[in-house]
Amino acid sequence: MRVSRIPTTTALCLSTLLCVAWADNPIVQTIYTTDPAPFLYDGRVFLFTGHDEDGSTGFDMRDWRLFSTNDMVNWQHHGTPMSLATFSWADANAWAGHVVERNGKFYFYVPIRRRGGSMAIGVGVSDSIYGPYKDAIGRPLVENAEIDPAVLMDDDGQAYLYWGNPNLWYVKLNEDMISYSGGLNKVDLRVEGFGPRQGSETTRPTAYEEGPWPFKRNGKYYMLYAANCCSEDLRYATGPSATGPWTYGGILMATEGRSFTNHPGYIEYKGQPYLFYHNGALDGGSGYTRSVAVESFNFNPDGSIPQLRMTTQGPAQVGTLDPYIRQEAETIAWSKGVETEVCSEGGINVANINNGDYVKVKGVNFGSKGASKFTARVASATSGGKIELRLGSETGSLIGTCTVSGTGGWQTWTSVSCPVSGATGTHDLFFRYTGSGSDFLFNVNWWQFE
Ligand code: FUB
């Protein structure tokens, strides 16, 4: 189903230009994404997410998605590293997962529903961060009808698997990461550790709900979590060890927007801390059609975390994007209308392009000499269209126009080039797609300036 997932902030914008300049959150506009699980690997930020189906009215979730960036604003789509089909014993609920690496293998812990049963934690394994991940043990790793696994790798090599809703549990994983020693440990959810519950519920005094995200920083252990069902905010606790005792830290992000859940993910990239979360900020967004977003922040000197707001601008770009090396078309800061699909030349391509759709790539550094030529890898089962290259906004200054003709198929690829002028310095680059007809125009696999 094709839906228009434009930002809800659009209606509030004074002009298209202002709107575009602000909107880099949520991170992904081509699908609905949930439950962020960022992971730093090989100098790059990888972001595993859940995926709400278009038009979902429940937690209709069937696969996980992967994105990556090296500048925190232009995100490359990598497709589907794992899905429900990976687990023969599961039949629904591809919910909030978490990936860690150990000894060159990547382990993907996920909550899924056992066929005809209740929720359990499965584990996928792959030799590559991109997957595909396969079922590591052919059965649940732990099974107690609770959800949201996340792993903390302690400095002494001991890995802890946390999970739970409404309780918080952990096991000590063995070095193989697919078995554990000792029993299931239930964390004492004291109010002093996890804060007082808000709202009318009286059976549970503590705010903790789900989505634990443990990490260690400067000798202190942190546990981020979603709190207060069913209008969740994000909170945190700290402790002297991976197993506590936990001391309540406060509210990290108050309840905002149209999603009644939220879910934290944390990384520090190039010395800058980032909080990932989800909301319902795209058009059609709700508690079941959510979108992942990210904010940068700084810890207070005592290690406490200031309360953050959800924004549409997101964090500052780290560095610039080099247009003189081949860039994947699915590396996107913001887009309107387009979707992505698996490409016959490998990876992913931008697809489902209609007249007036666009892709924005942020902070493109053309240098002082500038660019004179643009090449794109394209395919079209119809009669194609044009790629307008514009700076600053989708209606900004036109530096070139490339014509795409029909190639005989959506995966029949050819390269097209066109002259470019007026492209020097650093700009946000907009690929504006135009053409006639009601069908899709063409697909784009990659692009490069010379
Ligand atoms: O996305 C499904 C569930 O919603 C997750 O497992 C929870 O953390 C909540 O975000």
Residues whose N, C-alpha, C, O or C-beta is under 5 A from the ligand:
A	BS01	FUB	T34 D35 G50 F59 W95 A96 I147 D148 E210 G211 T261 N262 H263
